[in-house]
Amino acid sequence: MIRLHNIKGLMVCILLVAFMVALNTGCSWRGHVNDAMKAKDDAVAAADKAEAAAQKAADAAQKIETSAATLKETADKAEAAASGAEDAANRAETAAEKAEAIFSKLGRK
């Protein structure tokens, strides 16, 4: 026959088992939380690295843009110099034609 003393002992055992299960569940839950925190930290570190890489890319793009502007400025100066040289050549040709016309008039007289 089941006695009151046996029922109390059984209840203590059940409570002890329930406590141990709760303790183990809590420990494993904390482990998952720790894993999640580590994953979050890893994600933040990866985001920081990505931001640094984006900043480096922006700096490189700025340098390229500056170089392109310098090259365009140099090309514009070279074009202006070529235009000036062409104008000088045209003036020299005109002067040569005038000189030839003068010599030709002098030679006729």
C-alpha positions, 0 to 999 in steps of 0.5 A, spaced: 500 500 500 502 507 498 503 510 504 504 518 505 511 518 506 512 514 500 508 519 496 512 525 499 518 522 497 516 521 490 514 528 490 521 530 492 524 526 487 519 529 481 521 536 484 528 534 484 528 531 476 524 538 474 529 542 477 535 538 474 531 539 467 530 546 468 537 547 470 540 544 464 535 547 459 537 554 462 544 552 461 543 550 454 539 556 453 545 561 455 549 557 450 544 559 445 544 566 447 552 566 447 552 563 440 547 569 438 551 574 441 558 571 438 554 571 431 552 578 432 559 581 434 562 577 428 556 581 424 558 587 427 565 586 425 564 584 418 560 590 417 565 594 420 570 591 415 565 592 409 565 600 411 572 600 411 573 597 404 567 602 402 571 608 405 577 605 401 574 605 395 571 612 395 578 614 397 580 611 390 575 613 386 576 620 389 584 620 387 582 617 380 577 623 379 582 628 381 587 624 376 582 625 371 581 632 372 588 633 371 589 629 365 583 633 362 586 640 364 593 637 361 589 635 355 586 642 354 593 646 355 596 641 349 590 643 345 590 650 346 598 650 345 596 646 338 591 651 336 596 657 338 602 653 333 597 652 328 595 659 328 602 661 328 603 657 322 597 660 318 600 667 320 607 664 317 604 662 311 600 668 310 607 672 311 610 668 306 605 669 301 605 676 302 613 676 301 613 672 295 608 677 292 612 682 294 618 679 291 614 677 284 612 684 284 619 687 284 622 682 279 617 684 274 619 691 274 
